[in-house]
């Protein structure tokens, strides 16, 4: 289901379906556009839908605890405007967590939370909050 916020429609049924579980599957089909940060435990990328050209910010964080593996991991995916995408691409690898956290206030985001020793949780959230990472 596409989403409207202040008159702006985000995504299509292919890339931004109503169900969080379906959206979690759909994000795997998004085409990588640019990697902004590529560290082993912190990865930020812009991805795009091949159907409607909607751009998304994709953020992965991981905390290594050096104990028995199964380290906590967190992903957030959120549609972004063309202006937001252009600004992030201009900033490149100098984009900060503050800039990322300021994106999409009030906008729906997909959150994929894998805490240590617990089941993965996939749900809708709002905005971006860069998770802890090494």
N, CA, C and O atoms as a printed pandas DataFrame, in Angstrom:
     atom_number atom_name residue_name chain_id  residue_number  x_coord  y_coord  z_coord
0              1         N          UNK        A               1    0.848   -1.174    0.000
1              2        CA          UNK        A               1    0.000    0.000    0.000
2              3         C          UNK        A               1    0.887    1.228    0.000
3              4         O          UNK        A               1    1.774    1.357    0.844
4              5         N          UNK        A               2    0.658    2.116   -0.924
5              6        CA          UNK        A               2    1.430    3.351   -0.917
6              7         C          UNK        A               2    1.015    4.179    0.292
7              8         O          UNK        A               2   -0.053    3.973    0.868
8              9         N          UNK        A               3    1.852    5.088    0.653
9             10        CA          UNK        A               3    1.645    5.873    1.868
10            11         C          UNK        A               3    1.584    7.338    1.499
11            12         O          UNK        A               3    2.311    7.789    0.613
12            13         N          UNK        A               4    0.739    8.073    2.157
13            14        CA          UNK        A               4    0.673    9.508    1.934
14            15         C          UNK        A               4    1.012   10.225    3.218
15            16         O          UNK        A               4    0.555    9.838    4.294
16            17         N          UNK        A               5    1.802   11.255    3.111
17            18        CA          UNK        A               5    2.156   12.098    4.234
18            19         C          UNK        A               5    2.313   13.507    3.685
19            20         O          UNK        A               5    3.168   13.755    2.835
20            21         N          UNK        A               6    1.509   14.408    4.157
21            22        CA          UNK        A               6    1.560   15.794    3.692
22            23         C          UNK        A               6    1.471   15.875    2.172
23            24         O          UNK        A               6    2.170   16.668    1.541
24            25         N          UNK        A               7    0.596   15.037    1.587
25            26        CA          UNK        A               7    0.400   15.090    0.145
26            27         C          UNK        A               7    1.422   14.322   -0.657
27            28         O          UNK        A               7    1.300   14.267   -1.881
28            29         N          UNK        A               8    2.424   13.726   -0.037
29            30        CA          UNK        A               8    3.463   12.982   -0.748
30            31         C          UNK        A               8    3.149   11.497   -0.678
31            32         O          UNK        A               8    2.966   10.954    0.411
32            33         N          UNK        A               9    3.086   10.838   -1.824
33            34        CA          UNK        A               9    2.866    9.398   -1.885
34            35         C          UNK        A               9    4.208    8.698   -2.002
35            36         O          UNK        A               9    5.058    9.095   -2.799
36            37         N          UNK        A              10    4.395    7.658   -1.207
37            38        CA          UNK        A              10    5.645    6.895   -1.219
38            39         C          UNK        A              10    5.393    5.472   -1.684
39            40         O          UNK        A              10    4.492    4.795   -1.190
40            41         N          UNK        A              11    6.188    5.032   -2.629
41            42        CA          UNK        A              11    6.217    3.641   -3.027
42            43         C          UNK        A              11    4.997    3.147   -3.789
43            44         O          UNK        A              11    4.067    3.893   -4.094
44            45         N          UNK        A              12    5.049    1.846   -4.081
45            46        CA          UNK        A              12    3.983    1.155   -4.788
46            47         C          UNK        A              12    3.736   -0.173   -4.088
47            48         O          UNK        A              12    4.422   -0.498   -3.119
48            49         N          UNK        A              13    2.784   -0.930   -4.560
49            50        CA          UNK        A              13    2.492   -2.236   -3.950
50            51         C          UNK        A              13    3.708   -3.158   -3.993
51            52         O          UNK        A              13    3.885   -3.989   -3.102
52            53         N          UNK        A              14    4.540   -3.021   -5.009
53            54        CA          UNK        A              14    5.711   -3.882   -5.161
54            55         C          UNK        A              14    6.768   -3.586   -4.092
55            56         O          UNK        A              14    7.336   -4.513   -3.514
56            57         N          UNK        A              15    7.030   -2.335   -3.831
57            58        CA          UNK        A              15    8.149   -1.976   -2.939
58            59         C          UNK        A              15    7.726   -1.585   -1.532
59            60         O          UNK        A              15    8.535   -1.667   -0.608
60            61         N          UNK        A              16    6.478   -1.163   -1.343
61            62        CA          UNK        A              16    6.054   -0.630   -0.043
62            63         C          UNK        A              16    4.659   -1.142    0.294
63            64         O          UNK        A              16    3.731   -0.352    0.471
64            65         N          UNK        A              17    4.506   -2.478    0.383
65            66        CA          UNK        A              17    3.190   -3.053    0.651
66            67         C          UNK        A              17    2.710   -2.749    2.062
67            68         O          UNK        A              17    3.475   -2.282    2.906
68            69         N          UNK        A              18    1.434   -3.021    2.305
69            70        CA          UNK        A              18    0.816   -2.708    3.591
70            71         C          UNK        A              18    1.405   -3.513    4.744
71            72         O          UNK        A              18    1.624   -2.965    5.824
72            73         N          UNK        A              19    1.662   -4.784    4.538
73            74        CA          UNK        A              19    2.164   -5.680    5.582
74            75         C          UNK        A              19    3.661   -5.485    5.798
75            76         O          UNK        A              19    4.429   -5.421    4.838
76            77         N          UNK        A              20    4.070   -5.392    7.054
77            78        CA          UNK        A              20    5.497   -5.261    7.375
78            79         C          UNK        A              20    6.281   -6.481    6.889
79            80         O          UNK        A              20    7.400   -6.342    6.396
80            81         N          UNK        A              21    5.702   -7.664    7.026
81            82        CA          UNK        A              21    6.378   -8.888    6.582
82            83         C          UNK        A              21    6.561   -8.886    5.063
83            84         O          UNK        A              21    7.608   -9.296    4.563
84            85         N          UNK        A              22    5.546   -8.427    4.331
85            86        CA          UNK        A              22    5.656   -8.338    2.871
86            87         C          UNK        A              22    6.686   -7.280    2.476
87            88         O          UNK        A              22    7.434   -7.478    1.518
88            89         N          UNK        A              23    6.734   -6.177    3.192
89            90        CA          UNK        A              23    7.722   -5.127    2.912
90            91         C          UNK        A              23    9.132   -5.631    3.194
91            92         O          UNK        A              23   10.079   -5.262    2.499
92            93         N          UNK        A              24    9.272   -6.484    4.228
93            94        CA          UNK        A              24   10.576   -7.067    4.543
94            95         C          UNK        A              24   11.058   -7.947    3.392
95            96         O          UNK        A              24   12.252   -7.968    3.092
96            97         N          UNK        A              25   10.158   -8.662    2.755
97            98        CA          UNK        A              25   10.512   -9.462    1.579
98            99         C          UNK        A              25   10.806   -8.550    0.384
99           100         O          UNK        A              25   11.745   -8.794   -0.373
100          101         N          UNK        A              26   10.002   -7.506    0.224
101          102        CA          UNK        A              26   10.129   -6.613   -0.931
102          103         C          UNK        A              26   11.450   -5.851   -0.942
103          104         O          UNK        A              26   11.981   -5.567   -2.016
104          105         N          UNK        A              27   11.994   -5.512    0.228
105          106        CA          UNK        A              27   13.217   -4.700    0.238
106          107         C          UNK        A              27   14.373   -5.428   -0.423
107          108         O          UNK        A              27   15.304   -4.795   -0.921
108          109         N          UNK        A              28   14.322   -6.756   -0.432
109          110        CA          UNK        A              28   15.386   -7.545   -1.065
110          111         C          UNK        A              28   15.413   -7.349   -2.582
111          112         O          UNK        A              28   16.431   -7.611   -3.224
112          113         N          UNK        A              29   14.294   -6.888   -3.159
113          114        CA          UNK        A              29   14.230   -6.680   -4.603
114          115         C          UNK        A              29   14.641   -5.266   -5.006
115          116         O          UNK        A              29   14.773   -4.968   -6.194
116          117         N          UNK        A              30   14.841   -4.398   -4.018
117          118        CA          UNK        A              30   15.227   -3.022   -4.332
118          119         C          UNK        A              30   16.643   -2.988   -4.886
119          120         O          UNK        A              30   17.522   -3.711   -4.417
120          121         N          UNK        A              31   16.852   -2.156   -5.872
121          122        CA          UNK        A              31   18.136   -2.053   -6.564
122          123         C          UNK        A              31   19.054   -1.089   -5.816
123          124         O          UNK        A              31   18.654    0.035   -5.515
124          125         N          UNK        A              32   20.291   -1.521   -5.511
125          126        CA          UNK        A              32   21.243   -0.593   -4.887
126          127         C          UNK        A              32   21.569    0.565   -5.827
127          128         O          UNK        A              32   21.855    0.360   -7.007
128          129         N          UNK        A              33   21.521    1.786   -5.288
129          130        CA          UNK        A              33   21.848    2.984   -6.062
130          131         C          UNK        A              33   23.236    3.469   -5.668
131          132         O          UNK        A              33   24.097    3.658   -6.527
132          133         N          UNK        A              34   23.454    3.671   -4.375
133          134        CA          UNK        A              34   24.749    4.151   -3.896
134          135         C          UNK        A              34   24.944    3.726   -2.440
135          136         O          UNK        A              34   24.010    3.754   -1.639
136          137         N          UNK        A              35   26.176    3.334   -2.117
137          138        CA          UNK        A              35   26.542    3.068   -0.735
138          139         C          UNK        A              35   27.099    4.355   -0.160
139          140         O          UNK        A              35   28.045    4.926   -0.701
140          141         N          UNK        A              36   26.518    4.805    0.924
141          142        CA          UNK        A              36   26.996    6.024    1.571
142          143         C          UNK        A              36   28.022    5.695    2.641
143          144         O          UNK        A              36   29.040    6.377    2.756
144          145         N          UNK        A              37   27.765    4.660    3.423
145          146        CA          UNK        A              37   28.705    4.205    4.454
146          147         C          UNK        A              37   28.792    2.695    4.325
147          148         O          UNK        A              37   27.772    2.007    4.326
148          149         N          UNK        A              38   30.006    2.180    4.213
149          150        CA          UNK        A              38   30.205    0.736    4.062
150          151         C          UNK        A              38   31.250    0.273    5.066
151          152         O          UNK        A              38   32.419    0.077    4.734
152          153         N          UNK        A              39   30.801    0.106    6.283
153          154        CA          UNK        A              39   31.648   -0.437    7.339
154          155         C          UNK        A              39   31.075   -1.801    7.707
155          156         O          UNK        A              39   29.913   -2.075    7.410
156          157         N          UNK        A              40   31.856   -2.650    8.340
157          158        CA          UNK        A              40   31.382   -4.003    8.609
158          159         C          UNK        A              40   30.186   -4.042    9.558
159          160         O          UNK        A              40   29.386   -4.975    9.484
160          161         N          UNK        A              41   30.040   -3.058   10.445
161          162        CA          UNK        A              41   28.946   -3.078   11.423
162          163         C          UNK        A              41   28.022   -1.870   11.295
163          164         O          UNK        A              41   27.153   -1.652   12.139
164          165         N          UNK        A              42   28.215   -1.093   10.240
165          166        CA          UNK        A              42   27.387    0.083    9.984
166          167         C          UNK        A              42   27.357    0.297    8.484
167          168         O          UNK        A              42   28.370    0.648    7.879
168          169         N          UNK        A              43   26.201    0.087    7.888
169          170        CA          UNK        A              43   26.088    0.170    6.436
170          171         C          UNK        A              43   24.872    1.023    6.084
171          172         O          UNK        A              43   23.764    0.759    6.549
172          173         N          UNK        A              44   25.088    2.043    5.261
173          174        CA          UNK        A              44   24.015    2.935    4.834
174          175         C          UNK        A              44   24.027    2.986    3.314
175          176         O          UNK        A              44   25.060    3.223    2.687
176          177         N          UNK        A              45   22.855    2.759    2.742
177          178        CA          UNK        A              45   22.751    2.692    1.291
178          179         C          UNK        A              45   21.424    3.286    0.840
179          180         O          UNK        A              45   20.431    3.252    1.567
180          181         N          UNK        A              46   21.428    3.830   -0.374
181          182        CA          UNK        A              46   20.186    4.234   -1.023
182          183         C          UNK        A              46   19.846    3.137   -2.018
183          184         O          UNK        A              46   20.691    2.705   -2.802
184          185         N          UNK        A              47   18.588    2.692   -1.972
185          186        CA          UNK        A              47   18.081    1.656   -2.867
186          187         C          UNK        A              47   16.879    2.229   -3.618
187          188         O          UNK        A              47   16.317    3.252   -3.228
188          189         N          UNK        A              48   16.497    1.553   -4.699
189          190        CA          UNK        A              48   15.419    2.074   -5.536
190          191         C          UNK        A              48   14.532    0.941   -6.045
191          192         O          UNK        A              48   15.008   -0.158   -6.331
192          193         N          UNK        A              49   13.248    1.225   -6.151
193          194        CA          UNK        A              49   12.283    0.276   -6.712
194          195         C          UNK        A              49   12.393    0.295   -8.237
195          196         O          UNK        A              49   12.410    1.361   -8.851
196          197         N          UNK        A              50   12.465   -0.885   -8.838
197          198        CA          UNK        A              50   12.529   -0.964  -10.306
198          199         C          UNK        A              50   11.183   -0.658  -10.944
199          200         O          UNK        A              50   11.118   -0.362  -12.137
200          201         N          UNK        A              51   10.102   -0.726  -10.162
201          202        CA          UNK        A              51    8.771   -0.466  -10.706
202          203         C          UNK        A              51    8.392    1.001  -10.717
203          204         O          UNK        A              51    7.946    1.524  -11.738
204          205         N          UNK        A              52    8.569    1.672   -9.573
205          206        CA          UNK        A              52    8.091    3.061   -9.468
206          207         C          UNK        A              52    9.220    4.079   -9.250
207          208         O          UNK        A              52    8.958    5.280   -9.182
208          209         N          UNK        A              53   10.458    3.619   -9.143
209          210        CA          UNK        A              53   11.642    4.466   -8.940
210          211         C          UNK        A              53   11.694    5.136   -7.572
211          212         O          UNK        A              53   12.489    6.053   -7.364
212          213         N          UNK        A              54   10.851    4.687   -6.631
213          214        CA          UNK        A              54   10.914    5.231   -5.271
214          215         C          UNK        A              54   12.277    4.897   -4.669
215          216         O          UNK        A              54   12.744    3.760   -4.750
216          217         N          UNK        A              55   12.897    5.889   -4.074
217          218        CA          UNK        A              55   14.174    5.672   -3.405
218          219         C          UNK        A              55   13.940    5.441   -1.915
219          220         O          UNK        A              55   13.001    5.974   -1.323
220          221         N          UNK        A              56   14.818    4.633   -1.328
221          222        CA          UNK        A              56   14.755    4.275    0.080
222          223         C          UNK        A              56   16.123    4.431    0.709
223          224         O          UNK        A              56   17.144    4.203    0.059
224          225         N          UNK        A              57   16.144    4.818    1.970
225          226        CA          UNK        A              57   17.380    4.769    2.758
226          227         C          UNK        A              57   17.347    3.445    3.501
227          228         O          UNK        A              57   16.337    3.096    4.112
228          229         N          UNK        A              58   18.433    2.719    3.450
229          230        CA          UNK        A              58   18.566    1.430    4.116
230          231         C          UNK        A              58   19.744    1.531    5.081
231          232         O          UNK        A              58   20.861    1.857    4.679
232          233         N          UNK        A              59   19.486    1.248    6.355
233          234        CA          UNK        A              59   20.524    1.383    7.385
234          235         C          UNK        A              59   20.637    0.074    8.150
235          236         O          UNK        A              59   19.643   -0.443    8.661
236          237         N          UNK        A              60   21.851   -0.458    8.227
237          238        CA          UNK        A              60   22.139   -1.682    8.984
238          239         C          UNK        A              60   23.151   -1.346   10.075
239          240         O          UNK        A              60   24.160   -0.689    9.818
240          241         N          UNK        A              61   22.873   -1.801   11.287
241          242        CA          UNK        A              61   23.846   -1.656   12.374
242          243         C          UNK        A              61   23.971   -2.989   13.108
243          244         O          UNK        A              61   23.039   -3.792   13.136
244          245         N          UNK        A              62   25.142   -3.201   13.699
245          246        CA          UNK        A              62   25.409   -4.426   14.454
246          247         C          UNK        A              62   26.353   -4.103   15.604
247          248         O          UNK        A              62   27.301   -3.332   15.455
248          249         N          UNK        A              63   26.074   -4.707   16.747
249          250        CA          UNK        A              63   26.948   -4.596   17.923
250          251         C          UNK        A              63   27.596   -5.952   18.158
251          252         O          UNK        A              63   26.903   -6.943   18.389
252          253         N          UNK        A              64   28.908   -6.000   18.101
253          254        CA          UNK        A              64   29.635   -7.244   18.339
254          255         C          UNK        A              64   29.902   -7.348   19.839
255          256         O          UNK        A              64   30.467   -6.438   20.444
256          257         N          UNK        A              65   29.487   -8.472   20.430
257          258        CA          UNK        A              65   29.709   -8.631   21.870
258          259         C          UNK        A              65   30.777   -9.676   22.176
259          260         O          UNK        A              65   31.086   -9.920   23.343
260          261         N          UNK        A              66   31.349  -10.301   21.129
261          262        CA          UNK        A              66   32.437  -11.254   21.261
262          263         C          UNK        A              66   32.085  -12.442   22.146
263          264         O          UNK        A              66   32.970  -13.049   22.749
264          265         N          UNK        A              67   30.794  -12.780   22.230
265          266        CA          UNK        A              67   30.371  -13.887   23.073
266          267         C          UNK        A              67   29.338  -14.733   22.337
267          268         O          UNK        A              67   28.185  -14.326   22.196
268          269         N          UNK        A              68   29.740  -15.883   21.878
269          270        CA          UNK        A              68   28.837  -16.879   21.308
270          271         C          UNK        A              68   28.136  -16.462   20.020
271          272         O          UNK        A              68   27.156  -17.107   19.648
272          273         N          UNK        A              69   28.573  -15.444   19.334
273          274        CA          UNK        A              69   27.929  -15.037   18.083
274          275         C          UNK        A              69   26.519  -14.505   18.303
275          276         O          UNK        A              69   26.213  -13.988   19.377
276          277         N          UNK        A              70   25.669  -14.627   17.307
277          278        CA          UNK        A              70   24.296  -14.142   17.383
278          279         C          UNK        A              70   24.254  -12.691   17.846
279          280         O          UNK        A              70   23.438  -12.320   18.690
280          281         N          UNK        A              71   25.139  -11.880   17.286
281          282        CA          UNK        A              71   25.233  -10.475   17.705
282          283         C          UNK        A              71   23.975   -9.700   17.322
283          284         O          UNK        A              71   23.376   -9.968   16.281
284          285         N          UNK        A              72   23.571   -8.745   18.151
285          286        CA          UNK        A              72   22.386   -7.934   17.845
286          287         C          UNK        A              72   22.567   -7.154   16.537
287          288         O          UNK        A              72   23.593   -6.510   16.319
288          289         N          UNK        A              73   21.552   -7.229   15.678
289          290        CA          UNK        A              73   21.556   -6.533   14.403
290          291         C          UNK        A              73   20.244   -5.783   14.240
291          292         O          UNK        A              73   19.204   -6.206   14.745
292          293         N          UNK        A              74   20.305   -4.671   13.534
293          294        CA          UNK        A              74   19.133   -3.842   13.355
294          295         C          UNK        A              74   19.160   -3.231   11.958
295          296         O          UNK        A              74   20.177   -2.676   11.542
296          297         N          UNK        A              75   18.041   -3.330   11.228
297          298        CA          UNK        A              75   17.912   -2.697    9.916
298          299         C          UNK        A              75   16.732   -1.753    9.955
299          300         O          UNK        A              75   15.725   -2.023   10.610
300          301         N          UNK        A              76   16.863   -0.644    9.248
301          302        CA          UNK        A              76   15.732    0.257    9.033
302          303         C          UNK        A              76   15.685    0.587    7.549
303          304         O          UNK        A              76   16.714    0.831    6.918
304          305         N          UNK        A              77   14.486    0.591    7.011
305          306        CA          UNK        A              77   14.262    0.963    5.618
306          307         C          UNK        A              77   13.151    1.997    5.605
307          308         O          UNK        A              77   12.111    1.811    6.237
308          309         N          UNK        A              78   13.376    3.096    4.876
309          310        CA          UNK        A              78   12.366    4.149    4.815
310          311         C          UNK        A              78   12.411    4.816    3.447
311          312         O          UNK        A              78   13.493    5.086    2.926
312          313         N          UNK        A              79   11.241    5.085    2.856
313          314        CA          UNK        A              79   11.233    5.822    1.587
314          315         C          UNK        A              79   11.701    7.250    1.816
315          316         O          UNK        A              79   11.429    7.856    2.853
316          317         N          UNK        A              80   12.410    7.772    0.825
317          318        CA          UNK        A              80   12.892    9.149    0.915
318          319         C          UNK        A              80   12.488    9.905   -0.345
319          320         O          UNK        A              80   12.235    9.314   -1.395
320          321         N          UNK        A              81   12.437   11.208   -0.215
321          322        CA          UNK        A              81   12.097   12.059   -1.354
322          323         C          UNK        A              81   13.306   12.184   -2.282
323          324         O          UNK        A              81   14.430   11.858   -1.900
324          325         N          UNK        A              82   13.065   12.653   -3.486
325          326        CA          UNK        A              82   14.170   12.884   -4.432
326          327         C          UNK        A              82   15.149   13.913   -3.862
327          328         O          UNK        A              82   16.361   13.766   -4.016
328          329         N          UNK        A              83   14.627   14.954   -3.203
329          330        CA          UNK        A              83   15.510   15.970   -2.601
330          331         C          UNK        A              83   16.370   15.367   -1.496
331          332         O          UNK        A              83   17.563   15.655   -1.403
332          333         N          UNK        A              84   15.756   14.526   -0.656
333          334        CA          UNK        A              84   16.529   13.876    0.411
334          335         C          UNK        A              84   17.608   12.969   -0.184
335          336         O          UNK        A              84   18.740   12.951    0.297
336          337         N          UNK        A              85   17.257   12.216   -1.230
337          338        CA          UNK        A              85   18.228   11.330   -1.878
338          339         C          UNK        A              85   19.389   12.132   -2.466
339          340         O          UNK        A              85   20.550   11.752   -2.313
340          341         N          UNK        A              86   19.075   13.233   -3.135
341          342        CA          UNK        A              86   20.117   14.072   -3.734
342          343         C          UNK        A              86   21.043   14.645   -2.664
343          344         O          UNK        A              86   22.260   14.681   -2.848
344          345         N          UNK        A              87   20.469   15.092   -1.546
345          346        CA          UNK        A              87   21.280   15.633   -0.459
346          347         C          UNK        A              87   22.199   14.557    0.127
347          348         O          UNK        A              87   23.377   14.812    0.377
348          349         N          UNK        A              88   21.657   13.359    0.343
349          350        CA          UNK        A              88   22.480   12.273    0.891
350          351         C          UNK        A              88   23.596   11.887   -0.069
351          352         O          UNK        A              88   24.724   11.641    0.360
352          353         N          UNK        A              89   23.293   11.830   -1.366
353          354        CA          UNK        A              89   24.320   11.486   -2.351
354          355         C          UNK        A              89   25.391   12.565   -2.418
355          356         O          UNK        A              89   26.571   12.261   -2.594
356          357         N          UNK        A              90   24.987   13.825   -2.278
357          358        CA          UNK        A              90   25.964   14.921   -2.278
358          359         C          UNK        A              90   26.901   14.780   -1.083
359          360         O          UNK        A              90   28.103   15.009   -1.211
360          361         N          UNK        A              91   26.367   14.410    0.066
361          362        CA          UNK        A              91   27.172   14.249    1.278
362          363         C          UNK        A              91   28.085   13.023    1.212
363          364         O          UNK        A              91   29.172   13.012    1.789
364          365         N          UNK        A              92   27.625   11.993    0.501
365          366        CA          UNK        A              92   28.415   10.769    0.362
366          367         C          UNK        A              92   28.772   10.160    1.707
367          368         O          UNK        A              92   27.936   10.087    2.607
368          369         N          UNK        A              93   30.024    9.722    1.837
369          370        CA          UNK        A              93   30.433    9.053    3.072
370          371         C          UNK        A              93   30.634   10.006    4.248
371          372         O          UNK        A              93   31.010    9.578    5.339
372          373         N          UNK        A              94   30.384   11.296    4.027
373          374        CA          UNK        A              94   30.471   12.244    5.149
374          375         C          UNK        A              94   29.112   12.439    5.826
375          376         O          UNK        A              94   28.984   13.259    6.735
376          377         N          UNK        A              95   28.091   11.681    5.382
377          378        CA          UNK        A              95   26.780   11.772    6.024
378          379         C          UNK        A              95   26.924   11.348    7.489
379          380         O          UNK        A              95   27.641   10.399    7.804
380          381         N          UNK        A              96   26.235   12.061    8.367
381          382        CA          UNK        A              96   26.348   11.783    9.800
382          383         C          UNK        A              96   25.093   11.073   10.315
383          384         O          UNK        A              96   24.048   11.075    9.663
384          385         N          UNK        A              97   25.219   10.474   11.485
385          386        CA          UNK        A              97   24.056    9.847   12.116
386          387         C          UNK        A              97   22.994   10.897   12.426
387          388         O          UNK        A              97   21.799   10.606   12.361
388          389         N          UNK        A              98   23.413   12.100   12.757
389          390        CA          UNK        A              98   22.465   13.183   13.029
390          391         C          UNK        A              98   21.617   13.479   11.788
391          392         O          UNK        A              98   20.403   13.658   11.891
392          393         N          UNK        A              99   22.254   13.530   10.628
393          394        CA          UNK        A              99   21.529   13.762    9.374
394          395         C          UNK        A              99   20.562   12.612    9.111
395          396         O          UNK        A              99   19.407   12.844    8.753
396          397         N          UNK        A             100   21.021   11.382    9.285
397          398        CA          UNK        A             100   20.166   10.220    9.061
398          399         C          UNK        A             100   18.971   10.229   10.010
399          400         O          UNK        A             100   17.839    9.989    9.590
400          401         N          UNK        A             101   19.223   10.504   11.285
401          402        CA          UNK        A             101   18.144   10.516   12.281
402          403         C          UNK        A             101   17.129   11.630   12.029
403          404         O          UNK        A             101   15.994   11.546   12.498
404          405         N          UNK        A             102   17.521   12.667   11.297
405          406        CA          UNK        A             102   16.607   13.782   11.037
406          407         C          UNK        A             102   15.676   13.505    9.857
407          408         O          UNK        A             102   14.729   14.258    9.634
408          409         N          UNK        A             103   15.927   12.454    9.113
409          410        CA          UNK        A             103   15.101   12.138    7.947
410          411         C          UNK        A             103   13.724   11.640    8.361
411          412         O          UNK        A             103   13.579   10.929    9.355
412          413         N          UNK        A             104   12.736   12.017    7.600
413          414        CA          UNK        A             104   11.422   11.404    7.679
414          415         C          UNK        A             104   10.687   11.481    8.992
415          416         O          UNK        A             104   10.029   10.518    9.387
416          417         N          UNK        A             105   10.779   12.583    9.669
417          418        CA          UNK        A             105   10.030   12.734   10.919
418          419         C          UNK        A             105    8.553   12.457   10.652
419          420         O          UNK        A             105    7.939   13.125    9.821
420          421         N          UNK        A             106    7.988   11.491   11.342
421          422        CA          UNK        A             106    6.591   11.134   11.171
422          423         C          UNK        A             106    6.311   10.194   10.012
423          424         O          UNK        A             106    5.163    9.799    9.804
424          425         N          UNK        A             107    7.341    9.826    9.252
425          426        CA          UNK        A             107    7.167    8.952    8.093
426          427         C          UNK        A             107    7.316    7.488    8.517
427          428         O          UNK        A             107    8.156    7.161    9.355
428          429         N          UNK        A             108    6.509    6.629    7.944
429          430        CA          UNK        A             108    6.563    5.198    8.249
430          431         C          UNK        A             108    7.890    4.602    7.791
431          432         O          UNK        A             108    8.376    4.905    6.701
432          433         N          UNK        A             109    8.464    3.759    8.629
433          434        CA          UNK        A             109    9.692    3.048    8.291
434          435         C          UNK        A             109    9.528    1.584    8.674
435          436         O          UNK        A             109    8.746    1.242    9.561
436          437         N          UNK        A             110   10.268    0.738    8.001
437          438        CA          UNK        A             110   10.273   -0.690    8.292
438          439         C          UNK        A             110   11.437   -0.977    9.212
439          440         O          UNK        A             110   12.570   -0.585    8.931
440          441         N          UNK        A             111   11.166   -1.656   10.307
441          442        CA          UNK        A             111   12.221   -1.980   11.270
442          443         C          UNK        A             111   12.349   -3.490   11.397
443          444         O          UNK        A             111   11.359   -4.207   11.543
444          445         N          UNK        A             112   13.571   -3.946   11.340
445          446        CA          UNK        A             112   13.918   -5.359   11.415
446          447         C          UNK        A             112   14.914   -5.464   12.564
447          448         O          UNK        A             112   16.075   -5.077   12.430
448          449         N          UNK        A             113   14.453   -5.986   13.681
449          450        CA          UNK        A             113   15.244   -6.023   14.902
450          451         C          UNK        A             113   15.601   -7.471   15.228
451          452         O          UNK        A             113   14.718   -8.315   15.379
452          453         N          UNK        A             114   16.897   -7.754   15.334
453          454        CA          UNK        A             114   17.361   -9.099   15.684
454          455         C          UNK        A             114   18.194   -9.005   16.964
455          456         O          UNK        A             114   19.420   -8.906   16.902
456          457         N          UNK        A             115   17.522   -9.037   18.140
457          458        CA          UNK        A             115   18.263   -8.977   19.397
458          459         C          UNK        A             115   18.948  -10.310   19.688
459          460         O          UNK        A             115   18.500  -11.360   19.228
460          461         N          UNK        A             116   20.005  -10.263   20.433
461          462        CA          UNK        A             116   20.745  -11.475   20.791
462          463         C          UNK        A             116   19.842  -12.442   21.556
463          464         O          UNK        A             116   19.193  -12.073   22.535
464          465         N          UNK        A             117   19.820  -13.693   21.080
465          466        CA          UNK        A             117   19.116  -14.741   21.787
466          467         C          UNK        A             117   17.602  -14.664   21.757
467          468         O          UNK        A             117   16.929  -15.396   22.482
468          469         N          UNK        A             118   17.057  -13.780   20.921
469          470        CA          UNK        A             118   15.605  -13.635   20.840
470          471         C          UNK        A             118   15.174  -13.700   19.382
471          472         O          UNK        A             118   15.993  -13.506   18.484
472          473         N          UNK        A             119   13.902  -13.971   19.139
473          474        CA          UNK        A             119   13.423  -14.010   17.755
474          475         C          UNK        A             119   13.505  -12.639   17.085
475          476         O          UNK        A             119   13.409  -11.600   17.738
476          477         N          UNK        A             120   13.683  -12.668   15.778
477          478        CA          UNK        A             120   13.680  -11.445   14.990
478          479         C          UNK        A             120   12.280  -10.847   14.993
479          480         O          UNK        A             120   11.280  -11.560   14.908
480          481         N          UNK        A             121   12.232   -9.524   15.093
481          482        CA          UNK        A             121   10.960   -8.802   15.086
482          483         C          UNK        A             121   10.951   -7.870   13.880
483          484         O          UNK        A             121   11.878   -7.085   13.682
484          485         N          UNK        A             122    9.903   -7.965   13.082
485          486        CA          UNK        A             122    9.728   -7.100   11.917
486          487         C          UNK        A             122    8.464   -6.305   12.142
487          488         O          UNK        A             122    7.395   -6.873   12.366
488          489         N          UNK        A             123    8.585   -4.971   12.083
489          490        CA          UNK        A             123    7.409   -4.152   12.360
490          491         C          UNK        A             123    7.556   -2.776   11.708
491          492         O          UNK        A             123    8.632   -2.395   11.248
492          493         N          UNK        A             124    6.446   -2.050   11.685
493          494        CA          UNK        A             124    6.461   -0.666   11.222
494          495         C          UNK        A             124    6.902    0.220   12.370
495          496         O          UNK        A             124    6.548   -0.011   13.526
496          497         N          UNK        A             125    7.671    1.226   12.036
497          498        CA          UNK        A             125    8.068    2.260   12.976
498          499         C          UNK        A             125    7.837    3.611   12.337
499          500         O          UNK        A             125    7.154    3.728   11.320
500          501         N          UNK        A             126    8.413    4.621   12.946
501          502        CA          UNK        A             126    8.290    5.981   12.420
502          503         C          UNK        A             126    9.665    6.611   12.408
503          504         O          UNK        A             126   10.369    6.608   13.417
504          505         N          UNK        A             127   10.049    7.154   11.254
505          506        CA          UNK        A             127   11.331    7.850   11.125
506          507         C          UNK        A             127   12.509    6.895   11.204
507          508         O          UNK        A             127   12.377    5.679   11.062
508          509         N          UNK        A             128   13.659    7.497   11.435
509          510        CA          UNK        A             128   14.926    6.774   11.508
510          511         C          UNK        A             128   15.538    7.000   12.884
511          512         O          UNK        A             128   15.529    8.111   13.413
512          513         N          UNK        A             129   16.062    5.939   13.438
513          514        CA          UNK        A             129   16.920    6.045   14.611
514          515         C          UNK        A             129   18.065    5.078   14.373
515          516         O          UNK        A             129   17.874    3.864   14.439
516          517         N          UNK        A             130   19.260    5.602   14.095
517          518        CA          UNK        A             130   20.401    4.748   13.840
518          519         C          UNK        A             130   20.691    3.978   15.113
519          520         O          UNK        A             130   20.902    4.569   16.172
520          521         N          UNK        A             131   20.700    2.665   15.009
521          522        CA          UNK        A             131   20.931    1.794   16.150
522          523         C          UNK        A             131   22.388    1.784   16.575
523          524         O          UNK        A             131   23.257    2.292   15.867
524          525         N          UNK        A             132   22.649    1.197   17.745
525          526        CA          UNK        A             132   24.032    1.104   18.208
526          527         C          UNK        A             132   24.857    0.236   17.269
527          528         O          UNK        A             132   24.343   -0.712   16.676
528          529         N          UNK        A             133   26.122    0.559   17.139
529          530        CA          UNK        A             133   27.001   -0.224   16.263
530          531         C          UNK        A             133   28.449   -0.046   16.688
531          532         O          UNK        A             133   28.814    0.907   17.376
532          533         N          UNK        A             134   29.259   -1.003   16.251
533          534        CA          UNK        A             134   30.707   -0.913   16.506
534          535         C          UNK        A             134   31.351   -0.060   15.456
535          536         O          UNK        A             134   32.564    0.145   15.484
